[in-house]
Amino acid sequence: MTTERKNWRGLLTDCGGLAFAIVWAARGAHAGRLPISLTVALIAIPTLLLLLGFIRRDLVLRRPEISLDPKLTRRIKILRFAGIFAAVSWTQAHHRVDLFYPMLGAIIGLSYIPLGRAMKEPIHIGMGAAIIVISGLSLLLPEPGHLEVAGFGTALAIWVGSMLRLHRSSLSPGVEPSPATLS
């Protein structure tokens, strides 16, 4: 795969994580009955700032995060899909749709832990653990409280983890592009 394609692939992967955070934050805002304008502001500000950071890192500086174990990354994606399918099936079969979002958060959180191993990125491991804890704690709350906590907590964990990843990548040694490369 060419370097340019790897840069775009890295950016699209990061954008997928941000889209996931948007969905979770919107779900938490809906459960909390927040006004639309406040919801848009709470979601748009961190998302746009992180998106600009990812564009800078992946396309301008040309330093996207890469998996050091592509086979493990592929298995994680397959198992994540299977876990989500199992969660959908179980919650519908037991008429417990209210548990779907916390279960989904736990599955996503669990998938971040081996992903951190595949990328040699401890922030992914911490982010996964935080999402699992948030999902577990949200189950202790009555509805709609658990949806608010699961939604905003998961989104916040993803946003903070993304910020830490951007900060960490700015500290790692890399070759800065020359001015001729930027034009």
N, C-alpha and C positions, 0 to 999 in steps of 0.2 A: 504494500500500500504506500502511495506517495506521501511525502511529508505534509503537503497541503491537505490531502484527504484526512490524514490523522488529526490535523489541527481542527478541521471542521467537525470531524466525528467527536472529538473531545468537547467541542463547544456544544454540539447537539445533545450529548450525554448530560452535560451540566445543565442545559436548558430543560431537559426532561426532569431532572431533580427539582428545578425551580417550578416547573409546571405542577409537579406533585405537591410542592409546598403551597402553591396557590389554591389547589383543590382542597387541601386540608384546612387552610386558613379560611376559605370561603365556607366550608362546612361548619367550622367552629363559629364563624360570624352568624351564619344562618341559625344555628342552634341557640346562640346568645341573643338573637333578634337585634343585632346592631344595625344602625341606619346604613343605607347603601353608600353614602358619601364617606363615612368613617371606615367602612369595610374596604372600599377602593383605596383610600389613603393608606390604611394599615398594610394592605397587600402590595400596592404599587411601589411604595418608597423602598422597602428592602429589596424587592425583586428587581427593580430597575438598577439600583446600585450594584447588586451582585451580578446582574447581566453585563453591565459595563465592565466590571472587573474580570469576568470570564472572557469577554471579547478581547480585552487587553492581553490577558495571559495567553489565551489559546491562539489568537490570530495575529496580534501585533508582536508580542514577545516570542511567539511560536514555541510555547512550553506547555502543551496540554498534559494532563495527568494520563498516564498510560498504565495498563495492567501488565504486570510482570509475569502473570500466569493466565494467559488467555483461555486455557481449557477450564480452569476453575471459574473464571468469570462467566463463561458460557453455561456451565453447570448451575451457577447461582441464578442466572436469569431463568433457566428452565425450571428450577425448583421454586423460585419466586412465583412463576406463573401457576405451577401445580398447587402451591400453597394457597394462592388467591382463589383458584378454582375450588379447592377443598373447603375454604372458608365460606364461599358463596353457597356451596351445596349444603354444608352443615347448618348455616344460619337459616336457610330457607326450609330445610327439612324439619328443623326443630322450632320453627316459627319464632326465632330470636334475631330478627333483622336488626334490632337495636344493638346487638353485640358485633355486628359486621365491622364497623369502623375501628373499634379497639382491636379486633382480631387482625384486621388488615394492617394496622399500625405495627402490631407485634410481628407479623410476617415480614413486613418491609424492614423493620428494625433488625430482625434476625438475619436478613439477607445482607445487611450492611457489614456485619461482623466478618464473614469470610471474604467479602469484597475488600475490606481493609487489609486482610492478609494477602490477597491476590495483588493488591496495588502497593503493598508495603507502606500503607498510609494509616497511622494510628488514629487519625481524626475520624475516619470512617467507623472504626471500631467503637470509639466513644459516642459517635452519633447514633449508631445502632443500639448501643446499650441505653442511651438516653431515651430513644423512641420506645424501646421495650418497657422501660420503667414508667414512662408517661402513659403508655397504653394500659399497663397493669394498674396504675393508680387511678386512671379514669374509670375503670370498672367498679371502683369502690363508691363512685358517686351515682346518685339517681339520674335518670334521664330528665332533661337534656344536658345536665351538667357534665356527664361523661363525654358527650359529643363535643362540648365546648373545650374541655381540657384536652381530649385526644386531638381535636382539630388544631387549636392554637398551639398546643404543646409540641405536636409533631412538626408543624410549620416552623415554629421557633427553633427547634432542634436542627432542622435542615438549614435554616438561614444562618444560625450561629456556626454550624459545622462548615458551611460554604465559606463564610467569612474567615474562619480559621484556616481553611485550606488555601484560600487566596493569600492570606498573610504568610502562611508557611511557604508557599511557592515563590513569594516575593523575596524570601530570605535565602532560598536555595540558590546555589551558584548556577548561573546560566549565561549564555551569550546574549548580550543585548544586541538588537538589530542595529545596523548602521543606518544613518540618515538616508542613504541611497536606497536601502531596502524598504523603508517606509513609504517612499513616494511612488 
